[in-house]
Amino acid sequence: MAQRLADQACEACTSEDEPLSEEGYAEYLTELDDEVWEVVEEHHLEGTYAFEDFRDALEFTYEVGELAEEEWHHPDLHLQWGEVRVEMWTHKIDGLHKSDFVMAARMDRIHDDYAPE
């Protein structure tokens, strides 16, 4: 059985790597929460997480920030009451890399602890 995306290493790319095409990322996208994530213009991931209050949204943002520092892969985070919007792509290649999907899967896992009931 293949290792789940959220359990895989977040591997850095090189400037020689090409951004993933739709064909290249289609399988990764199936492991993400489809109510949260979408690929925009085959360039970046956008996701919006819902929360019951500001405190949970803030705590989630903090945890994602810790993950980003640990993996040295930093998404754009937009925090507001009851919602955190995330934009992510690999700047070095100006497009999507497998590591973007690994990070998104890990964020989904973090959100499991905060999802409104």
MDAnalysis code that builds the backbone (N, CA, C; Angstrom):
import MDAnalysis as mda
import numpy as np

u = mda.Universe.empty(351, n_residues=117, atom_resindex=np.repeat(np.arange(117), 3), trajectory=True)
u.add_TopologyAttr("name", ["N", "CA", "C"] * 117)
u.add_TopologyAttr("resid", np.arange(1, 118))
u.add_TopologyAttr("resname", ["MET", "ALA", "GLN", "ARG", "LEU", "ALA", "ASP", "GLN", "ALA", "CYS", "GLU", "ALA", "CYS", "THR", "SER", "GLU", "ASP", "GLU", "PRO", "LEU", "SER", "GLU", "GLU", "GLY", "TYR", "ALA", "GLU", "TYR", "LEU", "THR", "GLU", "LEU", "ASP", "ASP", "GLU", "VAL", "TRP", "GLU", "VAL", "VAL", "GLU", "GLU", "HIS", "HIS", "LEU", "GLU", "GLY", "THR", "TYR", "ALA", "PHE", "GLU", "ASP", "PHE", "ARG", "ASP", "ALA", "LEU", "GLU", "PHE", "THR", "TYR", "GLU", "VAL", "GLY", "GLU", "LEU", "ALA", "GLU", "GLU", "GLU", "TRP", "HIS", "HIS", "PRO", "ASP", "LEU", "HIS", "LEU", "GLN", "TRP", "GLY", "GLU", "VAL", "ARG", "VAL", "GLU", "MET", "TRP", "THR", "HIS", "LYS", "ILE", "ASP", "GLY", "LEU", "HIS", "LYS", "SER", "ASP", "PHE", "VAL", "MET", "ALA", "ALA", "ARG", "MET", "ASP", "ARG", "ILE", "HIS", "ASP", "ASP", "TYR", "ALA", "PRO", "GLU"])
u.atoms.positions = np.array([
    [0.836, -1.175, 0.000],
    [0.000, 0.000, 0.000],
    [0.887, 1.247, 0.000],
    [0.550, 2.196, -0.818],
    [1.339, 3.415, -0.924],
    [1.170, 4.272, 0.328],
    [2.234, 4.964, 0.670],
    [2.205, 5.853, 1.829],
    [1.305, 7.057, 1.535],
    [0.471, 7.428, 2.499],
    [-0.423, 8.574, 2.334],
    [0.400, 9.841, 2.144],
    [-0.141, 10.757, 1.385],
    [0.546, 11.998, 1.064],
    [0.962, 12.753, 2.329],
    [0.095, 12.815, 3.324],
    [0.393, 13.550, 4.553],
    [1.538, 12.921, 5.345],
    [1.878, 11.677, 5.052],
    [2.956, 10.993, 5.754],
    [4.279, 11.030, 4.994],
    [4.266, 11.591, 3.794],
    [5.474, 11.628, 2.973],
    [6.339, 12.833, 3.317],
    [7.602, 12.738, 2.944],
    [8.542, 13.838, 3.166],
    [8.202, 15.010, 2.245],
    [8.416, 16.184, 2.765],
    [8.234, 17.405, 1.984],
    [9.602, 17.718, 1.378],
    [9.803, 17.273, 0.140],
    [11.116, 17.366, -0.490],
    [11.254, 18.666, -1.270],
    [12.380, 19.324, -1.056],
    [12.658, 20.567, -1.781],
    [12.910, 20.258, -3.253],
    [12.530, 21.200, -4.088],
    [12.784, 21.030, -5.516],
    [14.029, 21.833, -5.898],
    [14.462, 21.654, -7.122],
    [15.571, 22.446, -7.650],
    [15.019, 23.349, -8.745],
    [15.809, 24.322, -9.143],
    [15.354, 25.235, -10.192],
    [15.246, 24.535, -11.541],
    [15.775, 23.327, -11.651],
    [15.630, 22.558, -12.895],
    [14.297, 21.812, -12.967],
    [13.622, 21.657, -11.832],
    [12.331, 20.969, -11.820],
    [11.294, 21.791, -12.575],
    [10.408, 21.090, -13.234],
    [9.300, 21.739, -13.938],
    [8.073, 21.731, -13.038],
    [7.247, 22.765, -13.109],
    [5.987, 22.737, -12.359],
    [5.127, 21.562, -12.832],
    [4.351, 21.008, -11.923],
    [3.462, 19.903, -12.276],
    [2.343, 20.378, -13.187],
    [2.009, 19.557, -14.150],
    [0.843, 19.794, -15.001],
    [-0.365, 19.147, -14.326],
    [-1.539, 19.352, -14.888],
    [-2.747, 18.734, -14.331],
    [-2.589, 17.221, -14.264],
    [-2.003, 16.652, -15.292],
    [-1.767, 15.209, -15.309],
    [-0.820, 14.800, -14.180],
    [0.147, 15.648, -13.880],
    [1.128, 15.348, -12.856],
    [0.608, 15.469, -11.436],
    [-0.369, 16.341, -11.212],
    [-0.871, 16.523, -9.844],
    [-2.234, 15.904, -9.586],
    [-2.885, 15.365, -10.589],
    [-4.249, 14.842, -10.443],
    [-4.366, 13.821, -9.312],
    [-3.418, 12.907, -9.218],
    [-3.470, 11.874, -8.169],
    [-3.297, 12.498, -6.785],
    [-2.420, 13.477, -6.661],
    [-2.204, 14.135, -5.366],
    [-3.468, 14.849, -4.907],
    [-4.153, 15.469, -5.845],
    [-5.353, 16.236, -5.522],
    [-6.440, 15.353, -4.912],
    [-6.469, 14.077, -5.290],
    [-7.492, 13.175, -4.754],
    [-7.325, 12.923, -3.257],
    [-6.132, 13.182, -2.708],
    [-5.896, 12.954, -1.283],
    [-6.186, 14.191, -0.436],
    [-6.522, 15.299, -1.072],
    [-6.818, 16.523, -0.335],
    [-8.313, 16.653, -0.109],
    [-8.685, 17.416, 0.900],
    [-10.089, 17.677, 1.193],
    [-10.673, 18.509, 0.055],
    [-11.556, 17.896, -0.735],
    [-12.088, 18.580, -1.919],
    [-13.083, 19.683, -1.584],
    [-13.487, 19.777, -0.315],
    [-14.324, 20.902, 0.098],
    [-13.478, 22.102, 0.503],
    [-12.172, 21.902, 0.580],
    [-11.242, 22.960, 0.985],
    [-10.406, 23.441, -0.199],
    [-9.790, 22.505, -0.917],
    [-8.741, 22.828, -1.882],
    [-9.195, 22.843, -3.333],
    [-8.575, 23.740, -4.089],
    [-8.703, 23.742, -5.546],
    [-7.392, 24.219, -6.141],
    [-7.119, 23.775, -7.353],
    [-5.963, 24.257, -8.099],
    [-6.445, 25.421, -8.952],
    [-5.709, 26.525, -8.886],
    [-6.081, 27.730, -9.622],
    [-5.088, 27.942, -10.764],
    [-5.621, 27.974, -11.976],
    [-4.851, 28.237, -13.197],
    [-3.620, 27.346, -13.325],
    [-3.734, 26.106, -12.841],
    [-2.621, 25.148, -12.853],
    [-1.351, 25.754, -12.287],
    [-1.484, 26.745, -11.408],
    [-0.333, 27.457, -10.867],
    [-0.189, 27.302, -9.352],
    [-1.314, 27.363, -8.628],
    [-1.222, 27.306, -7.180],
    [-2.460, 26.661, -6.575],
    [-2.299, 26.266, -5.324],
    [-3.402, 25.720, -4.549],
    [-4.029, 26.843, -3.738],
    [-5.354, 26.829, -3.656],
    [-6.083, 27.717, -2.761],
    [-7.027, 26.863, -1.941],
    [-7.058, 27.150, -0.657],
    [-7.946, 26.424, 0.234],
    [-8.523, 27.350, 1.279],
    [-9.746, 27.049, 1.705],
    [-10.384, 27.821, 2.764],
    [-10.904, 26.854, 3.817],
    [-10.394, 27.023, 5.039],
    [-10.798, 26.206, 6.171],
    [-11.787, 26.979, 7.030],
    [-12.829, 26.300, 7.484],
    [-13.842, 26.913, 8.357],
    [-13.574, 26.543, 9.815],
    [-13.931, 27.482, 10.701],
    [-13.759, 27.297, 12.140],
    [-14.964, 27.857, 12.859],
    [-15.169, 27.402, 14.095],
    [-16.308, 27.878, 14.879],
    [-16.080, 29.263, 15.471],
    [-14.810, 29.666, 15.583],
    [-14.525, 30.965, 16.178],
    [-13.132, 31.445, 15.773],
    [-12.786, 32.631, 16.223],
    [-11.490, 33.211, 15.892],
    [-10.355, 32.457, 16.571],
    [-10.541, 32.064, 17.807],
    [-9.489, 31.374, 18.564],
    [-9.029, 30.110, 17.844],
    [-9.973, 29.274, 17.397],
    [-9.590, 28.052, 16.683],
    [-8.861, 28.380, 15.380],
    [-9.338, 29.382, 14.666],
    [-8.680, 29.784, 13.419],
    [-7.254, 30.252, 13.703],
    [-7.078, 30.988, 14.786],
    [-5.757, 31.480, 15.170],
    [-4.840, 30.326, 15.564],
    [-5.343, 29.400, 16.355],
    [-4.540, 28.243, 16.770],
    [-4.118, 27.409, 15.562],
    [-5.045, 27.190, 14.635],
    [-4.733, 26.459, 13.405],
    [-3.627, 27.184, 12.642],
    [-3.756, 28.497, 12.520],
    [-2.758, 29.295, 11.803],
    [-1.390, 29.137, 12.448],
    [-1.349, 29.148, 13.769],
    [-0.094, 28.953, 14.491],
    [0.505, 27.572, 14.180],
    [-0.324, 26.538, 14.225],
    [0.176, 25.185, 13.942],
    [0.693, 25.062, 12.513],
    [-0.009, 25.667, 11.568],
    [0.458, 25.644, 10.176],
    [1.776, 26.411, 10.058],
    [1.896, 27.510, 10.789],
    [3.149, 28.258, 10.795],
    [4.308, 27.431, 11.321],
    [4.073, 26.669, 12.372],
    [5.111, 25.786, 12.905],
    [5.498, 24.722, 11.884],
    [4.511, 24.145, 11.230],
    [4.778, 23.155, 10.179],
    [5.595, 23.779, 9.047],
    [5.218, 24.979, 8.631],
    [5.917, 25.672, 7.543],
    [7.386, 25.907, 7.894],
    [7.642, 26.308, 9.130],
    [9.026, 26.526, 9.559],
    [9.798, 25.210, 9.596],
    [9.147, 24.164, 10.085],
    [9.780, 22.844, 10.172],
    [10.173, 22.333, 8.790],
    [9.281, 22.529, 7.824],
    [9.516, 22.013, 6.472],
    [10.177, 23.035, 5.541],
    [10.281, 24.267, 6.013],
    [10.824, 25.374, 5.221],
    [10.068, 25.516, 3.896],
    [8.741, 25.462, 4.035],
    [7.834, 25.620, 2.888],
    [6.649, 26.438, 3.390],
    [6.573, 27.684, 2.959],
    [5.701, 28.664, 3.604],
    [4.529, 29.087, 2.718],
    [3.316, 28.763, 3.130],
    [2.123, 29.207, 2.398],
    [1.768, 30.645, 2.774],
    [0.948, 31.273, 1.961],
    [0.343, 32.555, 2.319],
    [-0.906, 32.226, 3.130],
    [-1.020, 32.819, 4.300],
    [-2.144, 32.555, 5.204],
    [-2.931, 33.841, 5.428],
    [-4.246, 33.746, 5.317],
    [-5.139, 34.887, 5.511],
    [-6.140, 34.499, 6.602],
    [-5.976, 35.087, 7.778],
    [-6.775, 34.746, 8.951],
    [-7.889, 35.768, 9.147],
    [-9.082, 35.284, 9.378],
    [-10.194, 36.140, 9.779],
    [-11.121, 35.320, 10.663],
    [-12.118, 35.955, 11.243],
    [-13.015, 35.260, 12.149],
    [-13.638, 34.067, 11.427],
    [-13.445, 32.871, 11.992],
    [-14.094, 31.659, 11.492],
    [-13.543, 31.100, 10.199],
    [-12.392, 31.621, 9.736],
    [-11.902, 31.170, 8.432],
    [-10.398, 31.437, 8.298],
    [-9.715, 30.493, 7.664],
    [-8.332, 30.699, 7.256],
    [-8.245, 30.307, 5.789],
    [-7.783, 31.245, 4.979],
    [-7.586, 30.991, 3.546],
    [-6.095, 30.793, 3.311],
    [-5.770, 29.792, 2.505],
    [-4.382, 29.422, 2.247],
    [-4.123, 29.470, 0.743],
    [-2.993, 30.046, 0.372],
    [-2.506, 29.994, -1.007],
    [-1.106, 29.398, -0.956],
    [-0.828, 28.477, -1.870],
    [0.457, 27.813, -1.825],
    [0.915, 27.387, -3.216],
    [2.189, 27.639, -3.467],
    [2.871, 27.145, -4.650],
    [4.355, 27.195, -4.348],
    [5.139, 26.608, -5.212],
    [6.587, 26.600, -5.026],
    [7.176, 27.742, -5.823],
    [7.650, 28.738, -5.114],
    [8.132, 29.955, -5.752],
    [9.342, 29.706, -6.649],
    [10.200, 28.778, -6.247],
    [11.421, 28.509, -7.014],
    [11.116, 28.100, -8.453],
    [9.979, 27.411, -8.661],
    [9.613, 26.987, -10.021],
    [8.361, 27.711, -10.517],
    [7.854, 28.639, -9.728],
    [6.654, 29.415, -10.057],
    [5.499, 28.522, -10.491],
    [5.251, 27.514, -9.688],
    [4.152, 26.592, -9.977],
    [4.065, 25.523, -8.909],
    [3.330, 24.486, -9.219],
    [3.064, 23.424, -8.254],
    [4.127, 22.331, -8.271],
    [4.452, 21.874, -7.082],
    [5.395, 20.775, -6.876],
    [4.712, 19.796, -5.906],
    [5.162, 18.576, -5.883],
    [4.576, 17.586, -4.979],
    [4.566, 18.084, -3.543],
    [5.581, 18.830, -3.126],
    [5.657, 19.307, -1.748],
    [4.474, 20.199, -1.381],
    [3.901, 20.911, -2.354],
    [2.719, 21.734, -2.079],
    [1.543, 20.853, -1.653],
    [1.405, 19.725, -2.288],
    [0.315, 18.806, -1.981],
    [0.562, 18.080, -0.657],
    [1.826, 17.780, -0.369],
    [2.164, 17.178, 0.924],
    [1.786, 18.148, 2.039],
    [2.155, 19.415, 1.882],
    [1.821, 20.424, 2.895],
    [0.306, 20.567, 3.048],
    [-0.418, 20.600, 1.941],
    [-1.874, 20.725, 1.999],
    [-2.490, 19.535, 2.735],
    [-1.993, 18.344, 2.465],
    [-2.504, 17.146, 3.149],
    [-2.223, 17.217, 4.645],
    [-1.080, 17.758, 5.006],
    [-0.765, 17.899, 6.434],
    [-1.658, 18.953, 7.083],
    [-1.969, 20.019, 6.350],
    [-2.890, 21.029, 6.880],
    [-4.277, 20.433, 7.079],
    [-4.715, 19.589, 6.135],
    [-6.003, 18.904, 6.310],
    [-6.001, 18.107, 7.610],
    [-4.915, 17.432, 7.865],
    [-4.803, 16.613, 9.075],
    [-4.867, 17.491, 10.326],
    [-4.170, 18.624, 10.300],
    [-4.217, 19.557, 11.435],
    [-5.641, 20.055, 11.641],
    [-6.326, 20.369, 10.545],
    [-7.680, 20.932, 10.625],
    [-8.678, 19.945, 11.222],
    [-8.401, 18.660, 11.103],
    [-9.302, 17.651, 11.682],
    [-9.593, 17.935, 13.157],
    [-8.603, 18.514, 13.861],
    [-8.793, 18.812, 15.291],
    [-9.652, 20.049, 15.538],
    [-9.883, 20.845, 14.498],
    [-10.596, 22.122, 14.650],
    [-11.894, 22.214, 13.872],
    [-12.160, 21.263, 13.003],
    [-13.321, 21.355, 12.107],
    [-14.616, 21.536, 12.888],
    [-15.439, 22.479, 12.451],
    [-16.746, 22.664, 13.115],
    [-17.586, 21.396, 12.987],
    [-18.385, 21.151, 14.003],
    [-19.218, 19.944, 13.978],
    [-20.568, 20.194, 13.369],
])
